[in-house]
Amino acid sequence: FTLRLSLSLSLQTASGNVEAKVVCFYRRRDISHSLIQLADKHAKDLEEEKEEEKESPLEAELTDKQKHQLRHRELFLSRQYESLPATHIRGKCSVALLNETEAVLSYLDKEDTFFYSLVYDPTQKTLLADKGEIRVGPRFQADVPDMLQEGESDEWDQSKLEEKLWDPDCPLSSKQIDQFLVVARAVGTFARALDCSSSVRQPSLHTSAAAASRDITLFHAMDTLHRHGYDLSSALSVLVPSGGPVLCRDEMEEWSASEAAMFEEALEKYGKDFNDIRQDFLPWKSLTSIIEYYYMWKTTDRYVQQKRLKAAEAESKLKQVYIPT
């Protein structure tokens, strides 16, 4: 039989029956012999990689009985989901992605514990490596150098490794910096009053001032101060060049109301799969733009309201179902 793991429980309002949303796992006997050979070849390739890294191959330490037992613990994940009556649940087990950080024998020591490393497509009859595979070893992790002694130099040229964006020991006082930031926000508010598109999106002075107080304006102001050697007069002249005041806008302000609504709909459908969100809902947006907007959207009242609604829905659903033993 196909092993199914419950992902969530939901209460049907029509009939009152409790259903479980499950993901399907397949055993070795459920797939064809040719795919079993492919799976065994994949396992053998992993063992050869370990030998190249001068690690002792794990299979050599196993007895024939243990190898046979491990084959019964191996499953193949599928992307297939089903909804079944909760009364079909017959027990509890644990399935984990096999990785190189743990011993395979640990699965034999635990009851009702299984592992998988490949994904099976029951429609196409194919096996693929799971994207979540964990790679360890010198080919994938850097060697940590020894800690330097006090006063010892590592001989690295710091100017080639990083760029200094702010000097905490600058000649300006905290009060002078705060005053400059207030001026930058005021310039941002005035710039929105002159910009036609901003007047449509931010119709009131209050919303324009709030938009001008976002981080993008403050980052621009502090960067301007740093680039001009913390000379206030020089930095102020850059905030208001000859062409008019500088307008800084982030993704929250660039997106229209309809785009924001489409994003929320896509997020409800795909979760944080930003590639699918971009492909099916917002193809004219870059992936960087969508991700940046998501993390800004999480700071809004809209996100808090949706989170409360989901919490209320989860509270109304059935939390426990009796599992017969």
C-alpha positions in Angstrom: 0.0 0.0 0.0 1.0 3.6 -0.5 2.1 5.4 2.7 0.3 8.6 3.3 1.3 11.3 5.8 -1.2 13.8 7.2 -0.4 17.5 6.6 -3.5 19.1 8.1 -7.0 18.4 9.3 -10.0 20.3 8.2 -13.7 20.2 9.1 -16.1 20.1 6.2 -19.1 22.4 6.9 -21.4 20.6 4.5 -21.5 17.1 6.0 -19.5 17.6 9.2 -16.9 14.9 8.3 -13.3 15.5 9.2 -10.9 15.1 6.3 -7.1 15.0 6.3 -4.9 16.5 3.6 -2.1 14.0 3.0 1.1 13.7 0.9 1.8 10.3 -0.6 5.1 8.3 -0.2 5.9 5.2 -2.2 7.7 2.1 -1.1 10.3 0.3 -3.2 7.8 -2.4 -4.2 5.5 0.3 -5.5 7.8 1.5 -8.3 9.2 -0.3 -11.4 12.4 -2.5 -11.3 14.2 -0.1 -13.7 13.6 2.8 -11.3 14.8 0.7 -8.4 18.0 0.2 -10.3 18.3 3.9 -10.8 17.7 4.6 -7.1 20.4 2.0 -6.2 22.8 3.7 -8.7 22.1 7.1 -7.0 23.0 5.6 -3.6 26.2 4.1 -5.0 27.2 7.4 -6.5 26.8 9.0 -3.1 29.0 6.3 -1.5 31.7 6.9 -4.2 31.7 10.6 -3.3 32.3 9.8 0.3 35.2 7.6 -0.7 36.7 10.4 -2.7 36.5 12.6 0.4 38.3 9.9 2.3 35.4 9.0 4.4 34.6 5.4 5.2 31.7 4.2 3.1 28.7 3.5 5.2 27.3 0.5 3.2 30.5 -1.5 3.9 29.8 -1.4 7.6 26.3 -2.8 7.2 25.4 -6.5 7.4 23.1 -8.1 4.8 20.3 -8.1 7.3 20.7 -4.4 8.0 20.8 -3.6 4.3 17.5 -5.6 3.9 15.9 -3.7 6.8 17.0 -0.3 5.5 15.4 -1.1 2.1 12.1 -1.4 4.0 12.7 2.0 5.7 13.4 3.7 2.4 10.5 5.7 0.8 10.1 7.9 -2.3 8.4 11.2 -1.9 5.8 12.3 -4.4 4.2 15.7 -5.1 0.8 14.0 -5.0 -1.7 15.2 -2.4 -5.0 13.6 -1.5 -7.9 14.3 0.9 -9.0 11.3 2.9 -11.5 10.8 5.8 -9.7 11.1 9.1 -11.1 7.7 10.1 -8.6 6.2 7.6 -5.7 7.2 9.8 -4.1 4.1 11.3 -1.0 5.2 13.1 1.8 7.7 13.5 5.2 7.6 11.8 8.1 9.9 11.0 9.7 10.5 7.5 12.8 12.6 7.1 15.1 13.6 4.2 18.3 11.5 4.3 21.4 13.5 4.5 25.1 13.0 5.1 25.0 14.5 8.6 23.4 11.5 10.2 24.0 7.7 10.2 21.6 5.6 8.2 21.6 3.0 11.0 19.9 5.6 13.3 16.6 4.8 11.3 16.8 1.2 12.4 17.0 2.2 16.1 13.7 4.1 15.9 10.3 2.5 15.5 8.1 3.7 12.6 10.9 6.0 11.3 11.5 6.2 7.5 13.8 8.2 5.2 13.8 9.4 1.6 16.3 10.9 -0.8 14.5 10.8 -4.2 11.2 12.1 -5.5 8.9 9.8 -7.5 6.5 11.1 -10.1 3.7 8.5 -10.4 2.4 10.1 -13.6 5.7 10.4 -15.6 7.2 7.4 -13.8 10.5 9.2 -13.1 12.8 9.6 -10.1 14.6 12.9 -9.3 16.9 14.0 -6.4 15.1 16.2 -3.9 16.0 19.9 -3.9 16.4 19.9 -0.2 19.4 17.5 -0.2 22.1 18.6 2.3 25.7 18.6 1.2 28.5 18.4 3.7 32.3 18.0 3.4 35.2 20.0 2.2 33.6 20.4 -1.3 30.7 22.4 0.2 31.9 24.0 3.4 34.9 26.4 3.9 37.7 25.5 6.4 37.6 27.8 9.4 41.0 29.4 9.9 42.7 29.5 13.3 41.8 32.4 15.6 44.2 35.3 15.5 46.2 36.2 18.6 45.6 39.6 20.2 47.4 42.2 18.1 48.1 39.7 15.3 47.3 40.9 11.7 45.7 38.6 9.1 47.4 40.6 6.3 44.1 41.1 4.4 43.5 44.4 2.6 40.2 45.4 4.1 39.5 48.0 1.4 39.3 45.2 -1.1 36.9 43.1 1.1 34.3 45.6 2.1 33.1 49.2 1.5 32.6 51.6 4.3 29.2 53.2 4.2 29.1 55.1 7.5 31.7 56.4 10.0 30.4 56.3 13.6 33.3 58.6 14.6 32.2 61.3 12.2 32.6 65.0 13.3 28.8 65.6 13.4 26.9 65.3 16.7 23.8 63.1 17.0 21.7 66.2 17.1 23.1 67.5 13.8 22.5 64.1 12.1 18.9 64.0 13.4 18.3 67.6 12.1 19.7 66.6 8.6 17.4 63.6 8.6 14.4 65.8 9.4 15.4 68.0 6.4 15.7 64.9 4.2 12.2 63.8 5.1 10.8 67.3 4.5 12.4 67.3 1.1 10.9 63.9 0.4 7.4 65.2 1.3 7.8 68.2 -0.9 9.1 66.0 -3.8 5.9 63.9 -3.6 3.8 67.1 -3.8 5.5 68.0 -7.1 5.3 64.4 -8.5 2.0 63.7 -10.3 2.1 59.9 -9.8 2.8 60.4 -6.1 -0.1 62.7 -5.8 -2.4 60.0 -7.0 -1.0 57.3 -4.7 -0.5 59.6 -1.7 -3.4 62.0 -2.0 -3.0 63.6 1.5 -0.1 65.4 3.2 -0.2 62.9 6.1 0.4 59.9 3.8 3.0 61.7 1.8 4.9 62.6 5.0 4.6 58.9 6.2 6.0 57.7 2.8 8.9 60.2 3.0 9.8 58.9 6.5 10.4 55.3 5.2 13.9 53.8 5.4 14.7 54.4 1.7 14.7 58.2 2.4 16.9 57.9 5.6 19.3 55.5 3.8 19.7 58.0 1.0 20.3 60.9 3.4 22.9 59.1 5.4 24.7 57.9 2.3 24.7 61.4 1.0 26.3 62.7 4.2 29.0 60.0 4.1 29.8 60.6 0.4 30.3 64.3 1.1 32.6 63.9 4.1 29.9 64.8 6.6 29.8 68.4 5.3 26.2 69.5 5.9 26.1 72.4 3.4 27.5 70.1 0.6 25.1 67.3 1.5 22.1 69.7 1.6 22.8 71.0 -1.9 22.7 67.4 -3.2 19.3 66.8 -1.6 17.9 69.6 -3.7 19.8 69.8 -7.0 19.0 72.2 -9.9 16.4 69.8 -11.4 14.3 69.7 -8.2 14.1 67.8 -5.0 15.3 64.2 -4.9 12.4 61.6 -4.7 13.3 58.2 -3.2 10.7 55.5 -3.3 10.8 51.8 -2.3 8.8 48.9 -3.5 5.8 49.6 -1.1 5.3 52.9 -2.8 6.1 51.8 -6.4 3.4 49.1 -6.4 -0.2 49.9 -7.3 -3.2 48.8 -5.3 -4.1 46.3 -7.9 -0.6 44.8 -7.9 -0.7 44.6 -4.1 -4.0 42.7 -4.3 -2.7 40.3 -6.9 0.4 39.7 -4.7 -1.8 38.8 -1.7 -3.9 36.4 -3.9 -0.7 34.8 -5.2 0.8 34.5 -1.7 -2.4 32.7 -0.5 -2.1 30.2 -3.4 1.7 29.6 -3.6 3.0 30.6 -0.2 6.6 32.0 -0.5 7.3 30.4 -3.8 8.3 33.7 -5.4 9.2 32.1 -8.8 5.6 30.8 -9.3 4.2 34.1 -8.0 6.2 36.0 -10.6 5.4 33.5 -13.4 1.6 33.3 -12.9 0.7 36.6 -11.4 3.3 39.3 -11.7 5.5 38.5 -14.8 6.4 42.2 -15.3 8.0 42.4 -11.9 11.5 41.2 -11.2 12.1 38.5 -8.6 14.2 41.0 -6.5 11.3 43.4 -6.5 8.8 40.8 -5.4 11.0 39.5 -2.6 11.7 43.0 -1.4 8.0 43.9 -1.5 7.2 40.8 0.5 9.4 41.7 3.5 8.1 45.2 3.5 4.5 44.0 3.3 5.1 41.9 6.4 5.6 45.1 8.4 2.2 46.5 7.4 -1.2 46.4 9.2 -2.6 44.4 6.3 -0.2 41.5 7.1 -1.1 41.6 10.8 -4.9 41.5 9.9 -4.4 38.5 7.6 -2.3 36.7 10.3 -5.1 37.2 12.8 -7.7 35.9 10.4 -5.7 32.8 9.7 -5.2 32.2 13.4 -8.9 32.5 14.0 -9.6 30.0 11.2 -7.1 27.6 12.6 -8.7 27.9 16.0 -12.1 27.0 14.6 -10.8 23.8 13.0 -10.7 20.5 14.8 -7.4 20.2 16.6 -7.4 16.5 17.7 -8.6 13.3 16.1 -8.5 10.0 17.8 -6.1 7.6 16.1 -6.8 3.9 16.8 -3.9 1.8 17.9 
